[in-house]
């Protein structure tokens, strides 16, 4: 049985129009005219699937290196990736900021700190150190480097070659919450030391071993996750799969998550970081996740499908996955990809949700 809406009289229509005008004058909006947009049956993100080619990003960053200085004022030569569905904002997704940062030969980026959580991921190169709270941390190919909120950080290039990497931050989230704070640090570098291993790695970088005498950290105390460890862990998962043992998330698909060694939770409070490896010939299930993500291909090539979009991707390419957009991969050659997302925020708010659909047949 269906209900019918009774017709209203001209007098009633005039009264309604008067009521809605009074709502507008009082800065009010009735729910019954907005519920479809406010409470959709599934997420309706403004962000859209988007792809940024490394072959486009790197030459533009190099050109910026020739024309734009690094120093007080601009602070960093970082160029944000802008999602076409979020016009007027420098955001990759509604909660995530992604950028390519470029540091020229012998350049220094001065110290500052902010509440926004940050990381750096290196696709290629070495020779740059990031000093985090005065602790010099080497940046090398495949490394994930952390800068938790309100940690002073600065960068310096010790070589005669430029270097580029990607930055990821929760800038849009912090901006939406009106929680941003920023402070300049000293103009001079806190240290020019270039040790092979930083102090935080020497203390916290031993698997399964917690330093009892270390002070309780407010954020992850480990600032560097090295590629040799990530590579070994992914390789071991696929070897175990070949031997008939569990470990991979699905056939041919190995994943590691970067975690806080003091808590075993996510390495950053608002950003999840993972590395994925697909063996040659693999095809993944389609996965929908409440929350958005940005991926960067580290090595190899493949085809990624994000919602209605299909991209052929290779080394360095980045792409954005909006909330609840189905995502799947196919790789004939094999592929490694770094992923960061806003899932810790969704899970903390009990909004996390994932759905899988097997499309590999």
C-alpha positions in Angstrom: 0.0 0.0 0.0 1.4 3.4 -1.0 0.6 6.7 0.7 -0.5 9.7 -1.3 0.4 13.3 -0.6 -2.7 15.4 -0.4 -3.0 18.3 -2.6 -2.6 21.7 -0.9 -4.7 24.7 -1.5 -3.4 28.0 -2.8 -3.9 29.4 0.7 -1.8 26.6 2.2 0.9 27.1 -0.5 1.1 30.8 0.4 1.5 29.9 4.1 4.3 27.5 3.3 6.1 30.0 1.2 5.8 32.5 4.1 7.1 29.8 6.5 10.2 29.1 4.2 10.9 32.8 3.9 10.8 33.0 7.7 13.3 30.0 7.9 15.7 31.9 5.5 15.4 35.1 7.5 16.3 33.2 10.7 19.2 31.3 9.0 17.4 27.9 9.3 16.9 25.0 6.9 14.2 22.3 7.3 15.4 18.7 7.3 12.6 17.5 5.1 13.9 19.5 2.1 17.5 18.3 2.5 17.5 14.7 3.8 18.5 13.2 0.5 21.7 15.1 0.4 22.4 15.0 4.2 21.7 11.3 4.6 22.4 9.5 1.3 22.0 5.7 1.1 25.7 5.5 0.3 28.6 8.1 0.2 28.3 10.7 -2.5 31.8 12.3 -2.5 32.6 15.5 -4.2 36.1 14.2 -5.0 36.4 12.2 -8.2 38.9 9.6 -9.3 42.0 11.5 -10.5 45.4 10.6 -12.0 48.7 12.5 -11.9 51.5 11.3 -14.1 55.0 11.3 -12.7 56.3 12.2 -16.2 54.3 15.4 -15.9 54.9 16.2 -12.2 58.7 15.9 -12.1 59.5 18.2 -15.0 57.1 20.9 -13.5 58.8 20.5 -10.2 62.2 20.8 -11.8 61.0 24.0 -13.5 59.8 25.3 -10.2 63.3 24.5 -8.8 64.8 26.9 -11.4 62.4 29.8 -10.7 61.1 29.5 -7.1 63.5 29.8 -4.1 63.2 27.9 -0.9 63.2 30.0 2.3 61.1 31.9 4.7 57.7 32.9 3.3 57.2 30.0 0.9 58.9 27.6 3.3 58.8 24.6 1.0 58.9 24.0 -2.8 55.9 21.7 -2.6 53.3 21.6 -5.3 49.9 20.2 -4.3 47.8 17.7 -6.4 44.3 19.2 -6.9 41.3 17.0 -7.3 39.1 18.2 -10.2 36.0 17.5 -8.0 37.2 19.9 -5.4 37.7 23.1 -7.4 39.2 26.1 -5.5 41.1 23.8 -3.1 44.6 22.3 -3.2 43.3 19.0 -1.9 43.8 15.5 -3.4 40.7 14.3 -1.4 38.5 16.1 1.2 40.8 15.0 4.0 44.2 14.4 2.4 46.8 16.7 0.9 49.4 15.3 -1.4 52.3 17.2 -3.1 55.5 16.7 -4.9 58.3 18.4 -3.1 61.6 19.4 -4.8 64.9 20.3 -3.2 67.8 21.5 -5.4 71.5 20.8 -4.9 72.8 21.9 -1.6 69.5 23.6 -0.7 68.1 23.9 2.8 64.4 24.2 3.8 64.2 26.0 7.1 62.6 24.6 10.3 58.9 24.9 11.2 56.3 22.9 12.9 52.5 22.5 12.7 49.7 20.5 14.1 49.1 18.8 10.8 50.5 15.3 10.6 52.9 14.7 7.7 55.0 12.0 6.0 57.4 11.8 3.1 57.7 8.9 0.7 60.7 8.6 -1.7 60.3 7.1 -5.1 63.8 7.7 -6.2 67.1 9.3 -5.0 69.0 9.9 -1.9 71.3 12.6 -0.3 68.6 14.6 1.6 68.3 14.5 5.3 65.2 15.7 7.2 66.0 16.8 10.8 63.0 16.0 13.0 63.3 17.6 16.4 67.0 17.8 15.8 67.4 14.1 14.9 68.9 13.7 11.4 67.0 11.2 9.3 68.3 10.1 5.9 65.8 10.0 3.0 66.4 7.2 0.5 64.5 5.3 -2.2 61.5 3.4 -0.9 61.7 5.0 2.6 58.7 6.3 4.5 59.7 9.2 6.8 57.3 10.6 9.4 56.8 14.0 10.9 54.1 13.8 13.6 52.2 17.0 14.5 54.1 19.8 16.3 57.5 18.3 15.6 60.0 20.8 14.3 61.4 19.6 11.0 63.8 20.9 8.3 65.4 19.5 5.2 68.9 19.8 3.6 70.3 18.4 0.4 73.9 17.3 0.9 74.6 16.5 -2.8 75.0 18.3 -6.1 71.9 16.6 -7.5 68.2 17.6 -6.9 65.8 15.3 -5.2 62.0 15.0 -5.3 59.5 13.1 -3.1 55.9 13.1 -2.2 54.4 14.7 0.9 51.2 13.6 2.5 49.4 15.6 5.2 46.0 15.9 6.8 45.7 19.6 5.9 42.1 19.5 4.7 40.9 17.7 7.8 42.6 20.1 10.1 41.4 23.1 8.1 37.8 21.8 8.3 38.1 21.3 12.0 39.6 24.8 12.4 42.4 23.3 14.5 45.5 24.6 12.6 48.5 26.0 14.4 51.9 26.8 12.8 55.3 28.0 14.2 58.5 29.0 12.5 61.7 27.5 13.9 65.3 28.8 13.8 66.6 30.0 10.4 69.8 27.9 10.8 69.7 24.1 10.6 69.7 22.4 14.0 72.3 19.9 12.7 74.2 19.1 9.6 75.1 15.6 10.8 74.4 12.8 8.2 74.4 9.5 10.1 73.5 6.3 8.4 70.9 5.7 11.2 69.0 8.3 13.1 68.8 8.2 16.9 65.1 7.2 16.7 65.9 4.3 14.5 68.7 3.1 16.8 66.3 3.2 19.7 63.0 2.0 18.2 63.8 0.3 14.9 64.3 -3.2 16.2 61.3 -5.5 15.4 59.3 -6.7 18.4 61.7 -5.0 20.9 60.5 -2.0 23.0 63.1 0.1 24.8 62.0 0.0 28.4 63.9 3.1 29.4 62.5 5.4 26.7 60.0 8.0 27.6 56.4 7.3 26.7 55.9 8.9 23.2 52.8 11.0 22.3 53.2 10.0 18.6 55.2 7.3 16.8 58.8 7.5 18.0 60.1 5.9 14.8 60.6 8.5 12.1 62.0 6.2 9.3 60.6 3.0 7.8 63.4 1.6 5.5 62.8 0.1 2.1 65.0 -3.0 2.8 62.6 -4.0 5.6 59.4 -3.3 3.6 60.7 -5.2 0.6 61.8 -8.2 2.8 58.4 -8.3 4.5 56.4 -8.2 1.2 58.7 -10.8 -0.4 58.3 -13.2 2.5 54.5 -13.0 2.3 54.6 -14.1 -1.4 57.1 -16.8 -0.6 54.9 -18.2 2.2 51.9 -18.1 -0.2 54.0 -20.3 -2.6 54.6 -22.7 0.2 50.9 -22.9 1.1 50.9 -20.8 4.2 48.7 -17.7 5.1 49.9 -14.2 5.0 48.7 -12.4 1.8 45.4 -10.5 1.7 44.3 -12.4 -1.5 46.1 -14.5 -4.1 49.2 -12.7 -5.3 48.6 -9.6 -3.2 50.9 -8.9 -0.3 50.3 -5.9 2.0 52.2 -4.4 4.9 51.0 -1.6 7.2 53.4 0.9 8.8 52.7 0.9 12.5 53.7 2.7 15.7 56.2 0.4 17.5 55.1 1.8 20.9 51.4 1.0 20.4 51.1 -1.3 17.3 48.5 1.2 16.0 48.8 3.2 12.8 52.1 5.0 12.4 50.3 8.4 12.2 47.2 9.4 14.2 45.1 10.5 11.2 46.8 8.8 8.2 47.2 5.1 7.4 50.2 4.1 5.4 50.6 0.8 3.5 52.8 -0.8 0.8 51.1 -3.2 -1.6 52.8 -5.7 -3.9 51.1 -7.6 -6.7 52.9 -10.5 -8.2 53.0 -10.7 -12.0 49.7 -11.8 -13.5 47.7 -10.8 -10.4 44.1 -9.4 -10.5 42.6 -8.1 -7.2 39.0 -8.0 -6.0 37.2 -4.7 -6.2 37.1 -3.0 -2.8 35.0 -0.2 -1.6 36.1 1.7 1.5 34.4 4.5 3.5 37.1 7.1 3.4 39.5 8.3 0.7 43.0 7.3 -0.3 45.9 8.4 -2.5 48.2 5.8 -4.1 51.6 6.1 -5.8 53.2 3.4 -7.9 56.7 2.7 -6.6 57.8 0.1 -9.1 56.3 -1.9 -12.0 53.1 -1.3 -14.0 49.5 -2.3 -14.2 45.9 -1.2 -14.8 43.9 0.3 -12.0 40.1 0.8 -12.1 38.7 3.4 -9.8 34.9 3.7 -10.1 34.2 4.3 -13.8 37.8 5.2 -14.6 40.5 2.9 -15.9 44.2 4.0 -15.8 47.3 2.4 -17.0 49.9 3.3 -14.4 53.7 3.1 -14.0 56.4 4.2 -11.7 55.7 7.4 -9.9 52.1 7.8 -11.0 49.7 8.9 -8.4 45.9 8.5 -8.2 43.1 9.4 -5.8 40.3 7.1 -4.7 37.2 8.8 -3.4 35.1 7.4 -0.6 33.2 4.2 -1.5 34.6 4.1 -5.1 35.3 0.5 -6.1 39.0 -0.1 -6.6 40.7 -3.0 -8.4 44.1 -3.8 -9.9 45.4 -6.0 -12.7 49.2 -6.3 -13.3 50.8 -8.5 -15.9 54.4 -7.4 -15.0 54.0 -7.0 -11.2 53.6 -3.8 -9.2 54.5 -2.2 -5.9 52.4 0.7 -4.7 52.4 3.0 -1.7 48.9 3.9 -0.3 47.9 6.5 2.3 44.3 7.0 3.6 42.2 8.7 6.2 41.0 5.3 7.7 42.3 6.0 11.3 39.9 8.9 11.5 37.0 6.9 10.2 37.7 4.0 12.5 38.1 6.3 15.6 34.7 7.8 14.8 33.2 4.3 14.2 32.5 5.2 10.5 34.8 2.7 8.9 33.3 0.3 6.4 34.7 -1.9 3.7 33.0 -4.1 1.0 34.7 -6.5 -1.4 33.5 -7.9 -4.7 35.5 -10.6 -6.4 36.0 -9.6 -10.0 39.1 -11.8 -10.6 37.4 -14.6 -12.5 
